Amino acid sequence: MNRRGGRSESKQCLNHVSSDFVGNTNEEQSALVATSSSGKISKTRGNSFSFAHRNVHSKMVKSRISKKKLVANEIIFINNESYSEALVALTAGFPSDSLKDEEIEAGVVSEGGGTEVYNYILIRNHIITKWRENVSIWLTKDMFVDVIPEQYSGLLDSAYNYLLSYGYVNFGVTLAIKDKIPTRPSKGRVIVIGAGLAGLAVARQLMLFGFEVIVLEGRKRAGGRVYTKKMEGGNKIAAVDLGGSVLTGTLGNPLDVLARQLSYTLHTVRDRCPLYHADGTPVDEYLDKKVEVAYNELLDKASKVRQDLSPIISLGEALETLRKDSSVAMNDEEMNLFNWHLANLEYANASLLSKLSLKFWDQDDPYDMGGDHCFLPGGNGRLIHALAENVPISFEKTVHTIRYGRDRVKVITAGQVFEGDMVLCTVPLGVLKRGSIGFFPVLPQRKLDTIRRLGFGLLNKVALLFPYVFWDSNVDTFGHVADDSKCRGEFFLFYNYATVSGGPLLLALVAGKAAHRFERMTPTDAVTKVLQILKGIYEPQGINVPKPIQIVFTSWGSDPFSYGSYSNVAVGASGDDYDILAETVGDGRLFFAGEATTRHYPATMHGAFLTGLREAAKMAHHASVRTSHLQAEKK
C-alpha cells in the first residue's frame, strides 16, 4: 500500500518497465540479449518441482531441467505484444526483463542464462497475459502448442509448471478451478491456523494440489481482519467493512481476479476529498494545496537525508526537525492542516510516527499495485464467503500450542489435539507478539527477534447507519481537521459508504494516539464526539444531522485474535524482517503466512492472499522432496 496515505487513494503508474526489454522482431530482440538478465542468475535449486500436464494433483517430479533440453539458440517470436505482455507480468509482480528470486530458486532455467532466460521470460509473460485475459478458464499447456515452437517446449513446460505451482495462474473460485479439486486427497494432511485471506488461499490451493486440509479458526466466522458487518434498522440495511476495506490497486491484484471470477463490479474511490475545519467551514483550496505540497516536500527531504542518519531515528522525529528547520512558516490554520496529513500518514501505517523507522518505513512503496483504489459493493465479506465455500473450517478453535518435529506436527486447542504432516500459522503479528501460542521447540532466535522488532499498529472505525443521506453523495471521502494536535487522528476521515453499502452509512476512521484512546472511551462518549464533528460540519450549512439508527465500533487493539490492525516497519526493523518472519521452521514442518510475512505487500489484503499462494507452493515442494527421499530409501 502507499505508505504516504494520499487521501485521493493515489494511483500508481507502470512507468518503471525497462524499455530495453521489448522488440517487435527477432532481430531487434536478439540485439538486446546481451543486455538481458543472464547475469542476474545467481543460484539454482536441483530439486525444483512441477505438476504433470493437465493433472494438478499428480505426482511431483524432481527437476524440469533434467527432463528436457531448455536452451534454443534463437530468440523466440510469439507475437507483437511483448511490451504489453511485459506490463501485465509486471502487475503480477514479475520484473519486466529478469527473473524473480523465486524463479531462480525454483530452477526454471539452467545456469546458461542469455538467450534461454530471455525466451523463458517471453513465454512466462505470454502465459500470464493469456490467463489474465480470461480468469474463468483452466489454462492448459495445450493452449500454447500452436504458438510456442516445439524446440521451446522445455521452456514452455518450465514456465507453465512454475506459474501453476506458485499460484500465478489457475487460482481462485471459478467453476473451472473448483472442478479440478480431487474428491479424494492423495497427499499429506495439513493444518492451517486461521481462516483469514492467507489461510483460505493456502487451503484452496493445497486442496487443489491433492492435500487433506483442516482450517482451525478461533472466531465464529471466517475472514479474520476482513469483516463485513450487516447493519439494519428503521427499514434501512447496509453492509460495512470494519476491517480491510480498500482494494489498493486493481492491476495485478489477485482480489480483483476473484471479483472478476464472481462477476462483481468494483467501485472506484473518487479522488476528491474536501476538508472541513472544526467550525464547519471548508478548507480553502489554495491553502489546502499549499500545505499538502509542503508536507510532501518534507517527506521527500526525509527520504534524501535518511541514508546519512542513524537507523534508530523515527520518521516523526525527522519530520518535526525538518519542519522546524524549514523556511516555510506555518500559522495555526496551516499547522492544523499539516497535522491532518500526519494523521493520514499514521492511518496509512497503523502506527504513531514516533515509532516508524525513518530509514525503512516506506520500503514497500515501489511494489504498489497499479490502477484504481476500489471498494467492493456489499463488502469484502463476499470474497471471504466465496473462498470459504467447501473448505473444511472448524470454528471456535483457539490454538494455544504448536508442536513440530521431524516427522509430524501437533496443534493443540482447549479441548482437542490435531495431528498432521505440516502446519501453517497465519495468526496476526499482534498475536505472535503477545505470545498467545506456544511453539515447541521454541522458534529460532532470529524469528523471535523479528517478531519483537516489527511494528504492529492500530486503526479503529465507527460505522453509523442514518435514516437518510445528509452529506455530499458525490464524494467518497471527506476529512475533519482538528484544532488540537493531540486529537489529530480522532474521526479525521469519513468514508461515504452509501455508494457501496446499500444504505445511508458513514464510516469514521480513528488513527494514531486517538485509536488507542478510542478503545478506552465509553460508547456514549464516542457517539457524542463523532456526532459533534458531523454537526459542526453540516449544521452551519443549514443541514440537519439526524440521530443514527445503529452504530458499530471496532476495538482491534483488544481483540484477542488480532491485538491490532496491521504491520509496519518500526524503528530498528527493516524489510528483511518480513522475509525472516516468512521463513519455514522445523525441516519443512512449520510455515508462516499473512500480511506481516511479505516485504512487498505488507498491510494489505492482497498481500495476505498472496502469501497463502506462496506457502502452498512451499508446502507442496517440501512434501514432494520428502516423498522422493522415502522412495529413494525404499529402493
C-alpha positions as CSV (number, residue, x, y, z in Angstrom):
1,M,0.0,0.0,0.0
2,N,1.1,3.6,-0.5
3,R,2.6,4.5,2.9
4,R,2.2,8.2,2.4
5,G,-1.6,7.7,2.7
6,G,-2.6,10.2,0.0
7,R,-6.2,11.0,0.6
8,S,-7.0,10.5,-3.1
9,E,-6.0,6.9,-2.8
10,S,-3.1,7.5,-5.0
11,K,-2.8,5.6,-8.3
12,Q,0.5,4.1,-9.3
13,C,1.7,4.0,-12.9
14,L,3.7,1.3,-14.6
15,N,6.5,3.7,-15.6
16,H,9.3,1.6,-14.3
17,V,9.2,-1.0,-17.1
18,S,12.5,-1.4,-18.8
19,S,12.2,-0.1,-22.3
20,D,15.2,-2.3,-23.2
21,F,13.0,-5.4,-22.8
22,V,10.9,-5.1,-25.9
23,G,11.5,-5.5,-29.6
24,N,9.0,-6.1,-32.4
25,T,11.1,-8.5,-34.4
26,N,13.5,-11.3,-33.8
27,E,16.4,-9.2,-34.9
28,E,15.5,-6.3,-32.6
29,Q,15.1,-8.7,-29.7
30,S,18.3,-10.6,-30.5
31,A,20.2,-7.3,-30.3
32,L,19.1,-6.9,-26.7
33,V,20.0,-10.4,-25.4
34,A,23.5,-9.2,-24.4
35,T,21.9,-6.7,-22.0
36,S,19.3,-9.1,-20.7
37,S,19.3,-10.6,-17.2
38,S,21.6,-13.6,-17.6
39,G,24.0,-12.1,-15.2
40,K,21.3,-12.0,-12.5
41,I,21.0,-15.7,-12.1
42,S,23.0,-16.4,-9.0
43,K,21.7,-19.8,-7.9
44,T,19.6,-22.8,-9.0
45,R,17.9,-25.5,-7.0
46,G,18.5,-29.1,-8.1
47,N,15.1,-30.3,-6.7
48,S,12.6,-27.8,-8.2
49,F,9.1,-29.2,-8.7
50,S,6.3,-29.3,-11.1
51,F,2.9,-30.8,-11.8
52,A,2.3,-33.1,-14.8
53,H,0.4,-31.6,-17.7
54,R,-3.4,-31.3,-17.2
55,N,-3.2,-33.1,-13.8
56,V,-2.7,-30.6,-11.0
57,H,-2.6,-33.2,-8.2
58,S,-0.3,-35.6,-10.0
59,K,3.0,-36.7,-8.6
60,M,5.7,-34.0,-8.4
61,V,9.0,-34.7,-10.2
62,K,12.4,-33.6,-9.2
63,S,13.7,-31.2,-11.9
64,R,12.2,-29.8,-15.0
65,I,15.6,-29.1,-16.4
66,S,16.7,-32.7,-16.4
67,K,13.6,-33.8,-18.4
68,K,14.0,-31.7,-21.5
69,K,16.6,-29.5,-23.0
70,L,15.5,-26.0,-22.4
71,V,18.0,-24.0,-24.4
72,A,17.4,-22.8,-28.0
73,N,19.9,-20.7,-29.8
74,E,17.4,-18.1,-31.3
75,I,15.1,-15.5,-29.8
76,I,11.6,-16.8,-29.9
77,F,8.9,-14.7,-31.6
78,I,5.5,-15.1,-30.1
79,N,3.6,-12.0,-31.3
80,N,4.0,-8.2,-31.5
81,E,2.6,-7.8,-28.0
82,S,5.7,-8.5,-25.9
83,Y,5.7,-5.0,-24.4
84,S,2.1,-5.1,-23.3
85,E,2.6,-8.6,-22.0
86,A,5.6,-7.4,-20.0
87,L,3.4,-4.8,-18.4
88,V,0.8,-7.5,-17.5
89,A,3.6,-9.6,-15.9
90,L,4.9,-6.6,-14.1
91,T,1.5,-6.0,-12.5
92,A,1.6,-9.7,-11.4
93,G,4.8,-9.0,-9.5
94,F,7.4,-10.0,-12.1
95,P,10.4,-7.9,-13.3
96,S,9.9,-6.9,-16.9
97,D,13.3,-8.2,-18.1
98,S,14.7,-10.5,-15.4
99,L,13.8,-13.5,-13.2
100,K,12.4,-13.3,-9.7
101,D,14.5,-14.7,-6.9
102,E,11.7,-17.2,-6.5
103,E,12.1,-18.4,-10.1
104,I,15.8,-18.7,-9.7
105,E,15.4,-20.8,-6.6
106,A,12.8,-23.0,-8.4
107,G,15.4,-23.7,-11.2
108,V,13.1,-22.6,-14.0
109,V,16.2,-22.4,-16.4
110,S,19.6,-23.9,-16.4
111,E,22.7,-21.9,-15.4
112,G,23.4,-20.9,-19.0
113,G,21.3,-17.7,-19.0
114,G,21.4,-15.4,-22.0
115,T,19.0,-16.5,-24.8
116,E,17.4,-19.2,-22.6
117,V,16.5,-16.7,-19.9
118,Y,15.2,-14.2,-22.4
119,N,13.0,-16.8,-24.2
120,Y,11.7,-18.1,-20.8
121,I,10.7,-14.5,-19.8
122,L,8.8,-14.0,-23.1
123,I,6.9,-17.4,-22.7
124,R,6.2,-16.7,-19.0
125,N,4.8,-13.2,-19.7
126,H,2.7,-14.6,-22.5
127,I,1.2,-17.3,-20.3
128,I,0.3,-14.8,-17.5
129,T,-1.3,-12.5,-20.0
130,K,-3.4,-15.2,-21.6
131,W,-4.8,-16.2,-18.2
132,R,-5.4,-12.7,-17.0
133,E,-7.4,-12.1,-20.2
134,N,-9.9,-14.8,-19.1
135,V,-9.5,-15.7,-15.4
136,S,-12.6,-18.0,-15.5
137,I,-10.9,-20.8,-17.5
138,W,-8.5,-23.5,-16.6
139,L,-5.4,-22.7,-18.6
140,T,-3.6,-25.7,-20.1
141,K,-0.3,-26.1,-21.9
142,D,-2.1,-27.3,-25.0
143,M,-3.4,-23.8,-25.5
144,F,0.2,-22.7,-26.4
145,V,1.3,-25.6,-28.6
146,D,0.4,-23.7,-31.8
147,V,2.2,-20.5,-30.6
148,I,5.3,-21.9,-29.0
149,P,7.6,-23.9,-31.4
150,E,8.4,-27.4,-30.5
151,Q,12.1,-26.6,-29.8
152,Y,11.0,-24.4,-26.9
153,S,8.6,-26.9,-25.4
154,G,11.0,-27.4,-22.5
155,L,10.8,-23.7,-21.6
156,L,7.0,-23.9,-22.0
157,D,6.9,-26.8,-19.5
158,S,9.1,-24.9,-17.1
159,A,7.2,-21.6,-17.2
160,Y,3.7,-23.2,-17.1
161,N,4.6,-25.6,-14.3
162,Y,6.2,-22.8,-12.2
163,L,3.3,-20.4,-12.7
164,L,0.7,-23.1,-11.9
165,S,2.6,-24.4,-8.8
166,Y,3.2,-20.9,-7.3
167,G,-0.4,-19.7,-8.0
168,Y,0.1,-17.1,-10.7
169,V,-2.4,-18.8,-13.0
170,N,-5.4,-21.1,-12.3
171,F,-6.2,-19.9,-8.8
172,G,-9.4,-18.6,-7.4
173,V,-13.1,-19.6,-7.1
174,T,-14.3,-20.1,-10.7
175,L,-16.1,-23.3,-11.5
176,A,-13.3,-24.5,-13.9
177,I,-10.9,-24.4,-11.0
178,K,-13.2,-25.9,-8.4
179,D,-13.7,-28.9,-10.8
180,K,-10.0,-29.7,-10.6
181,I,-10.1,-30.3,-6.9
182,P,-9.8,-34.1,-6.4
183,T,-12.6,-35.7,-4.5
184,R,-10.1,-37.9,-2.5
185,P,-6.9,-36.3,-1.2
186,S,-3.8,-38.3,-2.0
187,K,-1.1,-36.2,-0.4
188,G,-0.4,-35.5,3.3
189,R,-2.5,-33.7,5.9
190,V,-2.1,-30.0,6.5
191,I,-3.4,-28.0,9.4
192,V,-4.0,-24.3,8.7
193,I,-4.3,-21.9,11.7
194,G,-6.6,-19.0,10.8
195,A,-9.4,-18.6,8.2
196,G,-8.4,-15.2,7.0
197,L,-7.4,-14.4,3.5
198,A,-4.0,-16.1,3.8
199,G,-5.5,-19.2,5.4
200,L,-8.3,-19.6,2.9
201,A,-5.9,-19.0,0.0
202,V,-3.5,-21.7,1.1
203,A,-6.3,-24.1,2.0
204,R,-7.9,-23.9,-1.5
205,Q,-4.5,-24.2,-3.2
206,L,-3.5,-27.3,-1.2
207,M,-6.9,-28.9,-1.8
208,L,-6.3,-28.3,-5.5
209,F,-2.9,-29.9,-5.2
210,G,-4.4,-33.0,-3.6
211,F,-3.8,-32.4,0.1
212,E,-6.1,-33.1,3.0
213,V,-6.7,-29.8,4.8
214,I,-8.3,-28.7,8.0
215,V,-8.5,-25.0,9.0
216,L,-8.7,-24.0,12.6
217,E,-10.4,-20.6,13.3
218,G,-10.7,-19.1,16.8
219,R,-13.6,-16.8,15.8
220,K,-17.2,-17.8,14.9
221,R,-16.6,-16.6,11.4
222,A,-14.1,-16.7,8.6
223,G,-12.2,-13.7,7.3
224,G,-10.0,-12.6,10.2
225,R,-9.3,-8.9,9.9
226,V,-11.6,-8.8,6.9
227,Y,-15.0,-8.4,8.4
228,T,-18.2,-7.2,6.7
229,K,-20.9,-6.3,9.2
230,K,-24.6,-6.2,8.3
231,M,-26.3,-3.2,9.9
232,E,-30.1,-2.6,9.9
233,G,-32.9,-0.7,11.5
234,G,-35.8,1.6,10.5
235,N,-36.2,-0.3,7.2
236,K,-32.6,0.5,6.3
237,I,-30.0,-2.2,5.6
238,A,-26.3,-1.7,4.9
239,A,-23.1,-3.7,4.8
240,V,-19.9,-2.2,6.1
241,D,-16.3,-3.3,6.2
242,L,-15.0,-2.9,9.7
243,G,-11.6,-4.4,8.9
244,G,-9.8,-4.3,5.5
245,S,-11.9,-2.2,3.2
246,V,-10.0,-0.7,0.2
247,L,-8.6,-2.8,-2.6
248,T,-5.4,-0.8,-3.1
249,G,-4.8,-1.0,-6.8
250,T,-6.5,-3.4,-9.3
251,L,-3.7,-4.0,-11.8
252,G,-2.4,-7.5,-11.0
253,N,-4.4,-7.6,-7.7
254,P,-5.5,-11.2,-7.0
255,L,-8.6,-9.9,-5.2
256,D,-9.6,-8.2,-8.4
257,V,-9.2,-11.6,-10.1
258,L,-11.6,-13.1,-7.6
259,A,-14.0,-10.2,-8.2
260,R,-13.9,-10.8,-11.9
261,Q,-14.4,-14.5,-11.5
262,L,-17.5,-13.8,-9.4
263,S,-18.7,-11.1,-11.8
264,Y,-18.6,-8.5,-9.0
265,T,-18.2,-4.9,-10.1
266,L,-15.8,-2.7,-8.1
267,H,-16.5,0.9,-7.2
268,T,-13.5,3.2,-7.9
269,V,-12.8,5.5,-4.9
270,R,-13.2,9.1,-6.3
271,D,-10.3,11.4,-5.9
272,R,-11.9,14.5,-4.4
273,C,-11.7,14.7,-0.6
274,P,-12.9,18.0,0.8
275,L,-11.6,19.0,4.2
276,Y,-13.5,20.9,6.9
277,H,-12.4,22.9,9.9
278,A,-13.8,22.2,13.3
279,D,-16.2,25.0,12.9
280,G,-17.6,23.5,9.7
281,T,-16.0,26.0,7.3
282,P,-14.4,24.3,4.2
283,V,-10.7,24.5,4.0
284,D,-9.6,27.0,1.4
285,E,-8.4,25.1,-1.7
286,Y,-5.3,27.2,-2.2
287,L,-4.3,26.7,1.4
288,D,-5.0,23.0,1.2
289,K,-2.7,22.6,-1.8
290,K,0.0,24.8,-0.3
291,V,0.1,22.7,2.9
292,E,-0.1,19.4,1.0
293,V,2.9,20.5,-1.1
294,A,4.9,21.4,2.0
295,Y,4.0,18.1,3.6
296,N,5.2,16.1,0.6
297,E,8.4,18.2,0.3
298,L,9.2,17.3,3.9
299,L,8.7,13.6,3.2
300,D,11.0,13.9,0.2
301,K,13.6,15.7,2.3
302,A,13.4,13.0,4.9
303,S,13.9,10.4,2.2
304,K,17.1,12.2,1.0
305,V,18.7,12.6,4.4
306,R,17.9,9.3,6.0
307,Q,20.8,7.4,4.5
308,D,23.2,9.6,6.5
309,L,21.3,9.4,9.7
310,S,21.1,6.7,12.5
311,P,18.8,3.8,11.8
312,I,17.2,4.4,15.2
313,I,15.7,7.7,14.3
314,S,12.0,7.7,13.8
315,L,10.1,9.3,10.9
316,G,8.2,11.5,13.3
317,E,11.4,12.9,14.8
318,A,12.9,13.6,11.4
319,L,9.7,15.3,10.1
320,E,9.5,17.5,13.1
321,T,13.2,18.5,12.9
322,L,12.9,19.2,9.2
323,R,9.7,21.2,9.7
324,K,11.3,23.4,12.3
325,D,14.4,23.9,10.1
326,S,12.2,24.6,7.0
327,S,12.0,28.2,5.7
328,V,8.2,27.7,5.3
329,A,6.4,29.3,8.3
330,M,3.1,27.9,9.3
331,N,0.3,29.8,11.1
332,D,-2.2,27.9,13.3
333,E,-4.6,27.1,10.5
334,E,-1.8,25.7,8.3
335,M,-0.4,23.7,11.3
336,N,-3.8,22.1,11.8
337,L,-3.9,21.1,8.2
338,F,-0.3,19.8,8.4
339,N,-1.4,17.7,11.4
340,W,-4.3,16.3,9.4
341,H,-1.8,15.0,6.9
342,L,0.3,13.5,9.7
343,A,-2.9,11.7,10.9
344,N,-3.4,10.4,7.5
345,L,0.2,9.1,7.5
346,E,-0.4,7.4,10.8
347,Y,-3.6,5.8,9.3
348,A,-1.7,4.5,6.2
349,N,0.9,2.9,8.5
350,A,-1.2,2.0,11.5
351,S,1.4,3.5,13.7
352,L,2.5,6.6,15.6
353,L,5.1,8.4,13.6
354,S,7.4,8.4,16.6
355,K,7.6,4.6,16.2
356,L,8.1,4.3,12.5
357,S,11.5,3.7,11.1
358,L,12.8,6.8,9.1
359,K,15.0,4.5,7.0
360,F,12.6,1.8,6.0
361,W,9.0,2.9,6.8
362,D,8.1,3.1,3.0
363,Q,10.3,0.2,1.8
364,D,7.3,-1.4,0.1
365,D,6.2,1.6,-1.9
366,P,8.0,0.5,-5.2
367,Y,5.7,-2.5,-5.3
368,D,2.4,-0.8,-5.0
369,M,-0.3,-2.3,-7.2
370,G,-1.2,-0.1,-10.1
371,G,-4.7,1.1,-11.0
372,D,-7.6,2.5,-9.1
373,H,-8.3,2.0,-5.4
374,C,-11.7,0.4,-5.0
375,F,-14.5,-0.7,-2.7
376,L,-16.4,-3.9,-3.3
377,P,-20.1,-3.1,-3.1
378,G,-21.7,-5.3,-0.4
379,G,-18.4,-5.6,1.4
380,N,-15.2,-7.8,1.1
381,G,-17.0,-10.5,3.1
382,R,-18.5,-11.5,-0.3
383,L,-14.9,-12.6,-1.3
384,I,-14.4,-14.4,2.0
385,H,-17.7,-16.3,1.6
386,A,-16.7,-17.5,-1.9
387,L,-13.2,-18.5,-0.7
388,A,-14.5,-20.4,2.3
389,E,-17.0,-22.4,0.3
390,N,-16.4,-26.2,0.7
391,V,-13.2,-25.5,2.7
392,P,-13.2,-27.6,6.0
393,I,-13.1,-25.0,8.7
394,S,-13.5,-25.8,12.4
395,F,-14.7,-22.6,14.2
396,E,-14.1,-21.5,17.8
397,K,-10.9,-23.4,17.9
398,T,-8.4,-21.2,19.8
399,V,-4.9,-22.7,19.3
400,H,-2.6,-22.4,22.3
401,T,0.3,-24.8,21.4
402,I,2.1,-25.9,18.2
403,R,4.5,-28.9,18.4
404,Y,6.6,-29.6,15.4
405,G,9.2,-32.3,14.9
406,R,11.0,-34.1,12.1
407,D,8.0,-36.4,11.3
408,R,4.7,-34.8,12.4
409,V,3.1,-31.8,13.9
410,K,0.5,-31.4,16.7
411,V,-1.8,-28.4,17.1
412,I,-3.5,-28.2,20.5
413,T,-6.6,-26.2,21.3
414,A,-8.6,-26.0,24.6
415,G,-10.2,-29.4,24.1
416,Q,-8.6,-31.1,21.1
417,V,-5.3,-32.2,19.6
418,F,-5.0,-32.1,15.8
419,E,-2.2,-34.0,14.1
420,G,-0.8,-33.6,10.6
421,D,2.2,-33.6,8.3
422,M,2.6,-29.8,8.2
423,V,1.1,-26.8,9.9
424,L,0.7,-23.2,8.6
425,C,0.4,-20.4,11.1
426,T,-1.4,-17.3,9.7
427,V,-2.2,-15.6,13.0
428,P,-1.6,-11.8,13.0
429,L,1.7,-10.4,14.2
430,G,-0.1,-9.0,17.2
431,V,-0.9,-12.5,18.4
432,L,2.7,-13.6,17.9
433,K,3.9,-10.6,19.9
434,R,1.6,-11.4,22.8
435,G,2.9,-15.0,22.9
436,S,-0.6,-16.4,22.8
437,I,0.7,-19.5,21.1
438,G,3.5,-21.6,22.5
439,F,5.8,-23.2,20.0
440,F,7.7,-26.4,20.8
441,P,10.6,-26.4,20.1
442,V,10.9,-22.7,20.7
443,L,11.1,-20.7,17.5
444,P,14.6,-19.7,16.2
445,Q,16.0,-16.6,17.9
446,R,16.1,-14.7,14.6
447,K,12.4,-15.2,14.1
448,L,11.7,-14.2,17.8
449,D,13.8,-11.1,17.2
450,T,11.9,-10.2,14.1
451,I,8.5,-10.6,15.9
452,R,9.8,-8.2,18.5
453,R,11.2,-5.7,16.0
454,L,8.4,-5.3,13.5
455,G,5.7,-2.9,14.4
456,F,2.0,-3.8,14.6
457,G,-0.2,-0.8,14.9
458,L,-3.9,0.2,15.4
459,L,-6.7,1.7,13.3
460,N,-10.3,1.8,14.5
461,K,-13.6,2.6,12.9
462,V,-17.1,3.8,13.8
463,A,-19.9,2.8,11.4
464,L,-23.0,5.0,11.6
465,L,-26.3,4.0,9.8
466,F,-28.6,7.0,9.4
467,P,-32.2,7.4,8.3
468,Y,-31.1,9.2,5.1
469,V,-28.0,10.6,3.4
470,F,-27.4,14.2,4.5
471,W,-23.8,14.5,3.3
472,D,-22.4,15.1,-0.2
473,S,-23.0,11.9,-2.2
474,N,-20.7,13.0,-4.9
475,V,-17.6,12.3,-2.9
476,D,-16.4,9.0,-1.4
477,T,-14.3,10.6,1.4
478,F,-14.2,13.9,3.4
479,G,-12.0,15.0,6.2
480,H,-12.3,16.8,9.5
481,V,-9.3,19.0,10.6
482,A,-8.9,19.1,14.4
483,D,-7.8,22.3,16.1
484,D,-5.9,20.3,18.7
485,S,-2.8,18.4,17.5
486,K,-3.4,15.8,20.3
487,C,-6.7,14.9,18.6
488,R,-5.5,15.0,15.0
489,G,-6.4,11.4,14.3
490,E,-9.8,11.4,16.0
491,F,-12.5,10.9,13.4
492,F,-10.2,12.7,10.9
493,L,-11.6,10.9,7.8
494,F,-15.0,9.7,6.8
495,Y,-15.9,7.2,4.1
496,N,-19.2,7.7,2.3
497,Y,-20.4,4.1,2.3
498,A,-23.8,4.9,0.9
499,T,-22.5,4.3,-2.6
500,V,-21.4,0.7,-1.8
501,S,-23.2,-0.5,1.3
502,G,-26.8,-0.5,0.2
503,G,-27.8,2.1,2.8
504,P,-27.1,5.6,4.2
505,L,-23.9,4.8,6.0
506,L,-20.8,6.7,7.1
507,L,-17.6,5.2,8.3
508,A,-15.3,7.3,10.5
509,L,-11.6,6.5,11.0
510,V,-9.6,6.8,14.2
511,A,-5.8,6.7,13.8
512,G,-2.6,7.4,15.8
513,K,-2.9,8.0,19.5
514,A,-6.6,8.6,19.1
515,A,-7.1,5.0,18.0
516,H,-5.7,3.8,21.4
517,R,-7.7,6.3,23.4
518,F,-10.8,5.3,21.5
519,E,-10.8,1.8,22.9
520,R,-10.9,3.3,26.4
521,M,-13.8,5.6,25.6
522,T,-17.4,4.7,26.5
523,P,-19.8,4.2,23.6
524,T,-21.8,7.2,24.7
525,D,-18.7,9.5,24.6
526,A,-17.6,8.2,21.3
527,V,-21.1,8.7,19.7
528,T,-21.3,12.2,21.2
529,K,-17.9,13.1,19.8
530,V,-18.4,11.9,16.2
531,L,-21.9,13.5,16.0
532,Q,-20.4,16.7,17.4
533,I,-18.0,16.7,14.5
534,L,-20.6,16.0,11.9
535,K,-22.9,18.7,13.3
536,G,-20.0,21.1,13.3
537,I,-19.5,20.5,9.6
538,Y,-23.1,20.4,8.3
539,E,-25.4,22.4,10.6
540,P,-23.6,25.7,9.6
541,Q,-24.7,24.8,6.1
542,G,-28.3,24.5,7.3
543,I,-28.2,20.7,7.1
544,N,-29.7,18.8,10.0
545,V,-27.8,15.8,11.2
546,P,-30.3,13.1,12.3
547,K,-29.8,10.6,15.1
548,P,-28.1,7.4,13.9
549,I,-30.3,4.3,13.6
550,Q,-27.4,2.0,14.5
551,I,-23.7,2.5,15.5
552,V,-21.0,-0.1,15.5
553,F,-17.5,0.4,17.0
554,T,-14.3,-1.6,16.4
555,S,-11.7,-2.4,19.0
556,W,-9.0,-4.2,17.1
557,G,-6.3,-3.5,19.7
558,S,-8.1,-5.5,22.4
559,D,-9.3,-8.3,20.1
560,P,-7.5,-11.5,21.3
561,F,-7.4,-12.8,17.8
562,S,-5.5,-9.8,16.4
563,Y,-4.3,-7.4,19.1
564,G,-4.0,-4.7,16.4
565,S,-4.7,-3.9,12.8
566,Y,-1.7,-4.3,10.5
567,S,2.1,-4.3,10.4
568,N,4.6,-1.6,9.8
569,V,8.4,-1.2,9.9
570,A,9.2,0.1,13.4
571,V,12.4,1.8,14.5
572,G,15.1,-0.8,14.5
573,A,13.3,-3.1,11.9
574,S,13.7,-3.3,8.1
575,G,12.1,-5.1,5.2
576,D,14.3,-8.1,5.9
577,D,12.2,-8.8,8.9
578,Y,9.2,-9.6,6.7
579,D,11.3,-12.2,5.0
580,I,12.5,-13.7,8.2
581,L,9.0,-14.0,9.6
582,A,8.1,-15.9,6.4
583,E,10.9,-18.4,6.8
584,T,10.0,-22.1,7.2
585,V,10.9,-23.8,10.5
586,G,11.5,-27.4,11.6
587,D,12.7,-29.1,8.4
588,G,9.7,-28.1,6.4
589,R,7.0,-28.8,9.0
590,L,6.1,-25.3,10.3
591,F,5.2,-22.5,7.9
592,F,4.1,-18.9,8.2
593,A,1.8,-16.6,6.1
594,G,-0.1,-13.4,6.5
595,E,0.4,-9.7,5.6
596,A,3.3,-9.4,8.0
597,T,5.2,-12.1,6.1
598,T,5.5,-10.2,2.8
599,R,8.0,-7.4,2.4
600,H,6.5,-6.3,-1.0
601,Y,2.8,-6.1,0.0
602,P,2.6,-5.8,3.8
603,A,-0.5,-4.3,5.5
604,T,-2.8,-5.2,2.5
605,M,-5.5,-7.7,1.9
606,H,-3.9,-8.8,-1.4
607,G,-0.6,-9.2,0.4
608,A,-2.2,-11.7,2.8
609,F,-3.8,-13.6,0.0
610,L,-0.6,-13.8,-2.0
611,T,1.3,-15.2,1.0
612,G,-1.2,-18.1,1.1
613,L,-0.4,-18.9,-2.5
614,R,3.3,-18.7,-1.8
615,E,3.2,-21.0,1.2
616,A,1.0,-23.6,-0.7
617,A,3.9,-23.9,-3.2
618,K,6.5,-24.2,-0.5
619,M,4.5,-26.8,1.4
620,A,3.9,-28.8,-1.8
621,H,7.6,-28.7,-2.5
622,H,8.6,-29.9,0.9
623,A,6.1,-32.7,0.7
624,S,7.4,-33.7,-2.7
625,V,11.0,-33.8,-1.5
626,R,10.1,-36.0,1.5
627,T,8.2,-38.3,-0.8
628,S,11.3,-38.6,-3.1
629,H,13.6,-39.3,-0.2
630,L,11.3,-42.0,1.1
631,Q,11.1,-43.6,-2.3
632,A,14.9,-43.5,-2.6
633,E,15.3,-45.1,0.8
634,K,13.0,-47.9,-0.1
635,K,15.0,-48.5,-3.3
